[in-house]
Each structure stands twice: as C-alpha cells, then as structure tokens.
Amino acid sequence: MAGHLASPKASIVLGGGLMRCPHCEEDGTMAAFKALDLNEKYRHDLNPVYKHLGCGHVFSPGDPWIIAAYLSGELVPAEMVTALRETVNDLRAVVAQMQPERRAVET
C-alpha cells in the first residue's frame, strides 16, 4: 500500500486559549461558552457541559481531564509537543557530537 498521510483528528480544543463549538465550528474563548451547573453531589462522575452562546449548542467534551488541562492552561496542541520533541532530539544529537569520544580506561 502506498504511504498516505493520515489527516489529523479534528479537535474542539485549540491552542491559544480557544475552544471550537462542535456544532457551528465557530472558535471562541471561554467567554463564548457558558458552563452549565453540575450537581456537587455527583460532580466526580460528570463531565463539564457547555453551551455555546453563539448558536446555543449544548455539548460535553469527551474527556474531563482534557478540558481540565485546557482550563488550567496546561494543554497544548499536539503539533507543539511534536515540534518540541524534535527540537530536543536535535539538541541531544548536537550535544553527542560535541562530547569527546569516551575511551575505555586501561588498568
């Protein structure tokens, strides 16, 4: 089979503090989405639910850990992680070239 590139999966979590409505596909900051109330008694079993103020669509992101990371600012797009990983690997290669050859110590 000829090599073909898999297209990246669509995501509602975007970089730069933006999220995308999965219905109308409009991007916006968290101010464009209203978090609906969750019953505190069952909060640990529930995913956050949002209403897009633009089109009124109500949705819940699939993984509560992803949205928690997004809201805390700890989530970055996969492209950034891949680019960082490549940079680290390039730097490791440069450091390896700069180190003198290690020779076995004769006793």
C-alpha positions in Angstrom: 0.0 0.0 0.0 1.4 3.4 -0.9 2.2 5.5 2.1 -0.5 8.0 2.7 -0.6 10.6 5.4 -3.4 10.3 8.0 -5.1 13.6 8.4 -5.0 15.0 12.0 -8.1 14.4 14.1 -10.4 17.4 14.5 -10.4 18.8 18.0 -12.6 21.2 19.8 -9.6 22.2 22.0 -7.4 24.8 20.1 -4.2 26.5 21.1 -4.1 30.0 22.5 -7.0 29.6 24.9 -9.6 28.9 22.3 -12.2 26.2 22.0 -14.4 25.3 19.0 -18.1 24.7 19.0 -18.6 21.2 17.6 -21.9 22.3 16.0 -21.3 25.5 14.2 -17.5 25.2 14.3 -17.1 28.8 15.5 -13.9 29.3 17.6 -14.0 31.4 20.7 -12.5 32.0 24.1 -14.2 30.5 27.2 -16.3 33.7 27.4 -18.1 32.4 24.3 -19.2 29.3 26.2 -21.4 29.1 29.3 -20.6 26.2 31.7 -23.8 24.6 32.9 -24.2 23.8 36.6 -23.3 20.3 37.9 -24.8 18.8 41.0 -22.0 18.9 43.5 -23.0 15.5 44.9 -22.3 13.8 41.6 -19.6 16.2 40.2 -16.9 13.5 40.4 -19.0 11.3 37.9 -19.9 14.1 35.5 -18.2 15.8 32.6 -18.5 19.5 32.3 -21.3 20.7 30.0 -21.0 23.8 27.9 -23.5 25.9 25.9 -22.1 27.9 23.0 -23.5 31.4 23.4 -23.3 32.0 19.6 -25.5 29.1 18.3 -26.9 27.7 21.6 -25.4 24.2 21.1 -25.0 22.2 24.3 -22.1 19.8 24.4 -19.7 18.0 26.8 -16.1 17.5 25.8 -15.3 13.8 25.8 -12.6 13.6 28.4 -12.9 15.6 31.6 -9.1 15.5 32.1 -8.6 17.2 28.7 -10.9 20.1 29.5 -9.5 20.4 33.0 -6.0 20.7 31.4 -7.3 23.2 28.9 -8.9 25.4 31.5 -5.8 25.4 33.6 -3.6 26.4 30.7 -1.6 23.1 30.7 -2.9 21.7 27.5 -1.0 22.4 24.3 -1.8 21.3 20.7 -0.1 18.1 19.6 1.8 20.0 16.9 3.6 22.0 19.6 4.6 18.8 21.5 5.9 17.2 18.3 7.9 20.3 17.4 9.4 20.4 21.0 10.3 16.7 20.9 12.1 17.2 17.5 14.0 20.2 18.9 15.0 18.2 22.0 16.2 15.3 19.8 18.2 17.7 17.6 19.8 19.2 20.7 20.7 15.8 22.0 22.4 14.9 18.7 24.4 18.2 18.8 25.5 17.5 22.4 26.5 14.0 21.5 28.7 15.3 18.7 30.3 17.9 21.0 31.3 15.3 23.6 34.8 13.8 23.1 34.9 10.2 22.4 34.9 8.2 25.5 37.7 5.7 25.6 37.9 2.7 27.9 40.3 3.2 30.7 43.1 0.7 30.7 44.1 -0.8 34.1 
